[in-house]
Amino acid sequence: GQYSPLLPDGRGSQTIYLTEVPPALMYELVDLIGHEARTLLQANRLAEEAERYGKGLIEWEEHLRQDIESDATLRDTVKQQIILARRGQGQFKDHVRRLESRCRVTRVDRLEHLRASHIKPWRDSSNEERLDGENGFLLTPNVDHLFDRGFVSFEDGGRLLVSPVAHEESLLRMGVPVEETLNVGNFTEGQRRYLDYHRNEVFLEARIRR
């Protein structure tokens, strides 16, 4: 056609600087370019999947909150604490503070700059787990976002894990030292149990490659 990126003889058109190509041609170009293009294509797919996943989580958590509010078997005070725990506040934060004193990644130790972040997400936890102090870390808001959405996780031995989805330059600006091996310290037995869930069900490398 008039705006095709290729001429009838197979040469590239010199009058077009930006054009959409059909999927078949895209994959041919990726094969010609090689590993670098395949890596970029995979990263774009993972990023799109992560964005859709994040939007769905917000809707699901709101549905769960409404279920809790309408649960006649729970006292109002308990409902309040479970809902506050979703935002890392209330009794849950008090319970986490008994075990944690600072952000594991950035080392910030001022409580007003820290949020109690669930290891096994609030949306996936039982009501008991939602208030369990071992199911949490104190994290700065940026690190909380990365951990909650699965861009980072931790090995049982404390090493920071970074998902291939994550944009490393952005993580650096958010205070995550992705250019070095970071060990954030030891965990309790309960924290390790919850971290096993996080690595297998939340961490984007594990979740998307299944």
Backbone torsions as a table, in degrees:
resi	resn	phi	psi	omega
1	GLY	NA	175.2	-176.7
2	GLN	-56.6	-38.5	-174.8
3	TYR	-105.0	19.4	178.5
4	SER	-66.2	141.1	178.1
5	PRO	-73.0	-12.3	-179.2
6	LEU	-118.0	142.2	174.4
7	LEU	-83.3	163.2	-179.1
8	PRO	-55.5	-29.0	-179.1
9	ASP	-86.0	4.1	176.0
10	GLY	95.3	-10.7	178.2
11	ARG	-76.4	155.6	178.3
12	GLY	-75.9	142.8	177.3
13	SER	-71.7	133.4	-179.2
14	GLN	-89.3	-3.1	-176.1
15	THR	-101.3	-1.1	-178.1
16	ILE	-117.5	125.6	-178.8
17	TYR	-100.6	-28.6	-178.9
18	LEU	-144.3	123.9	-178.5
19	THR	-151.2	155.0	176.1
20	GLU	-83.9	138.1	178.4
21	VAL	-116.8	148.7	178.4
22	PRO	-67.8	156.6	-177.7
23	PRO	-53.9	-41.0	-177.7
24	ALA	-60.3	-43.3	179.1
25	LEU	-68.6	-37.0	179.0
26	MET	-58.2	-46.3	-178.6
27	TYR	-67.2	-33.9	175.7
28	GLU	-63.3	-42.7	179.7
29	LEU	-65.6	-40.4	178.6
30	VAL	-60.6	-42.7	179.4
31	ASP	-64.0	-37.7	179.9
32	LEU	-68.2	-41.2	-178.2
33	ILE	-71.4	-39.4	175.3
34	GLY	102.0	-151.3	-170.0
35	HIS	-56.4	-42.1	-176.0
36	GLU	-60.4	-43.9	-179.5
37	ALA	-68.4	-39.6	178.9
38	ARG	-63.9	-39.0	178.2
39	THR	-63.6	-43.7	179.8
40	LEU	-64.7	-42.2	179.5
41	LEU	-62.5	-43.7	179.2
42	GLN	-63.9	-41.6	-179.7
43	ALA	-62.5	-40.3	178.7
44	ASN	-64.6	-41.0	178.8
45	ARG	-63.3	-44.4	-179.5
46	LEU	-64.1	-39.5	179.9
47	ALA	-65.0	-41.3	177.6
48	GLU	-63.6	-41.7	178.3
49	GLU	-63.2	-41.1	-179.5
50	ALA	-63.8	-39.3	179.9
51	GLU	-65.5	-45.2	178.1
52	ARG	-63.0	-40.2	179.9
53	TYR	-61.4	-44.4	-178.9
54	GLY	-62.3	-41.4	179.1
55	LYS	-64.2	-39.5	179.2
56	GLY	-66.2	-34.4	179.9
57	LEU	-63.3	-43.0	-178.9
58	ILE	-60.4	-44.7	179.6
59	GLU	-64.1	-41.8	-178.3
60	TRP	-66.8	-41.5	179.9
61	GLU	-64.3	-36.0	178.0
62	GLU	-66.3	-38.8	176.1
63	HIS	-61.7	-43.0	178.8
64	LEU	-64.7	-39.4	179.1
65	ARG	-60.5	-42.8	179.4
66	GLN	-64.3	-38.2	177.3
67	ASP	-62.3	-41.4	179.6
68	ILE	-64.5	-43.9	-178.7
69	GLU	-63.3	-29.5	-178.0
70	SER	-95.5	2.2	-178.3
71	ASP	-77.5	109.4	-176.8
72	ALA	-72.8	-12.6	-178.4
73	THR	-84.7	-9.3	-178.5
74	LEU	-104.3	137.4	174.2
75	ARG	-68.4	153.0	-178.2
76	ASP	-59.5	-37.7	-179.8
77	THR	-65.4	-37.0	178.2
78	VAL	-68.7	-43.5	177.2
79	LYS	-55.7	-44.2	-178.0
80	GLN	-60.7	-44.4	-178.3
81	GLN	-68.2	-37.4	178.8
82	ILE	-66.0	-41.0	179.5
83	ILE	-70.3	-39.3	175.8
84	LEU	-62.3	-35.4	-179.4
85	ALA	-62.2	-28.8	178.1
86	ARG	-57.6	-34.6	179.9
87	ARG	-97.8	11.7	178.2
88	GLY	72.7	31.2	-176.9
89	GLN	-123.1	-179.0	174.4
90	GLY	71.1	-148.9	-177.6
91	GLN	-59.4	-34.7	-179.8
92	PHE	-59.0	-45.7	179.5
93	LYS	-64.0	-39.4	177.1
94	ASP	-60.9	-41.5	-179.6
95	HIS	-66.5	-40.1	179.2
96	VAL	-66.3	-36.7	-178.4
97	ARG	-63.5	-22.3	177.1
98	ARG	-68.7	-20.6	-177.9
99	LEU	-111.9	-29.5	-173.0
100	GLU	-120.4	142.9	-179.0
101	SER	-122.2	-10.5	-177.9
102	ARG	-159.3	169.6	176.0
103	CYS	-67.2	128.8	-178.0
104	ARG	-63.5	-28.3	-174.2
105	VAL	-97.1	-50.0	-174.8
106	THR	-93.0	-14.4	-179.0
107	ARG	71.1	10.0	174.6
108	VAL	-62.6	131.8	-176.3
109	ASP	-122.4	9.6	176.7
110	ARG	-85.2	119.1	-172.2
111	LEU	-59.0	-33.6	-178.2
112	GLU	-66.7	-15.1	179.6
113	HIS	-105.4	11.1	-175.6
114	LEU	-120.9	149.4	177.4
115	ARG	-125.4	140.2	175.1
116	ALA	-78.7	114.4	-174.9
117	SER	-108.5	128.8	177.8
118	HIS	-69.0	139.3	173.9
119	ILE	-79.5	-59.6	167.6
120	LYS	-82.5	116.7	-169.8
121	PRO	-53.3	147.1	177.5
122	TRP	-51.1	-41.5	-175.9
123	ARG	-65.5	-25.1	-177.1
124	ASP	-101.8	-4.9	-172.3
125	SER	-93.2	157.0	168.2
126	SER	-74.6	168.0	178.9
127	ASN	-60.8	-36.3	177.7
128	GLU	-64.7	-43.7	179.5
129	GLU	-66.6	-30.1	-179.4
130	ARG	-65.8	-22.4	-179.2
131	LEU	-109.8	1.7	-176.8
132	ASP	-76.4	121.4	-179.2
133	GLY	-62.0	-28.3	178.1
134	GLU	-73.4	-12.7	177.1
135	ASN	-93.0	39.0	-178.5
136	GLY	-162.0	157.7	170.5
137	PHE	-127.8	156.8	167.8
138	LEU	-91.5	118.7	-176.2
139	LEU	-132.1	150.7	171.6
140	THR	-67.5	157.7	-176.5
141	PRO	-54.4	-40.3	179.5
142	ASN	-63.0	-46.8	-179.0
143	VAL	-69.0	-35.9	175.8
144	ASP	-57.6	-45.2	178.4
145	HIS	-60.3	-46.8	-178.4
146	LEU	-64.3	-40.2	-178.8
147	PHE	-71.2	-43.2	-178.3
148	ASP	-64.4	-37.3	-177.7
149	ARG	-89.8	-0.3	174.1
150	GLY	86.9	13.6	177.6
151	PHE	-75.6	-25.3	176.1
152	VAL	-136.0	157.5	173.2
153	SER	-153.5	-171.5	-179.4
154	PHE	-136.6	143.8	169.2
155	GLU	-75.9	161.5	179.3
156	ASP	-58.6	-30.3	179.5
157	GLY	-81.1	-3.3	175.4
158	GLY	105.8	-5.2	-177.8
159	ARG	-73.3	134.5	177.7
160	LEU	-70.3	132.5	175.6
161	LEU	-108.7	134.1	178.9
162	VAL	-118.0	127.1	-178.7
163	SER	-70.0	148.1	174.3
164	PRO	-64.3	-17.2	176.2
165	VAL	-68.7	-31.8	-170.3
166	ALA	-66.8	139.5	175.1
167	HIS	-86.2	107.6	-168.3
168	GLU	-62.2	-37.3	179.4
169	GLU	-62.6	-39.9	177.8
170	SER	-64.9	-41.0	179.1
171	LEU	-62.6	-39.6	177.2
172	LEU	-60.0	-43.3	179.7
173	ARG	-67.3	-22.9	179.1
174	MET	-89.8	4.0	175.5
175	GLY	93.7	13.8	179.7
176	VAL	-100.3	116.6	-176.3
177	PRO	-78.7	76.1	-173.8
178	VAL	-73.9	-14.6	-177.3
179	GLU	-86.3	1.2	179.0
180	GLU	-136.6	159.5	175.9
181	THR	-78.4	120.2	-177.3
182	LEU	-112.8	126.8	172.6
183	ASN	-111.0	123.7	-173.0
184	VAL	-95.7	5.1	175.9
185	GLY	105.9	-176.1	-175.8
186	ASN	-82.6	156.7	177.1
187	PHE	-120.9	156.9	173.3
188	THR	-75.0	167.9	178.3
189	GLU	-60.4	-41.1	179.1
190	GLY	-65.1	-41.9	177.6
191	GLN	-61.5	-40.6	178.9
192	ARG	-64.1	-36.4	178.3
193	ARG	-63.9	-43.9	178.5
194	TYR	-69.1	-35.3	178.7
195	LEU	-64.4	-33.1	176.4
196	ASP	-59.9	-41.4	176.9
197	TYR	-64.4	-45.3	-177.2
198	HIS	-60.2	-45.2	-178.6
199	ARG	-64.6	-36.0	-175.2
200	ASN	-88.3	-26.3	-173.3
201	GLU	-116.9	-18.1	-175.3
202	VAL	-116.8	-45.4	-178.3
203	PHE	-55.0	124.6	-167.2
204	LEU	-65.6	-31.8	178.4
205	GLU	-60.0	-44.6	-178.6
206	ALA	-73.3	-42.2	-172.4
207	ARG	-70.2	-41.7	-174.7
208	ILE	-79.2	-29.5	-176.8
209	ARG	-80.8	-4.9	-179.8
210	ARG	-70.3	NA	NA
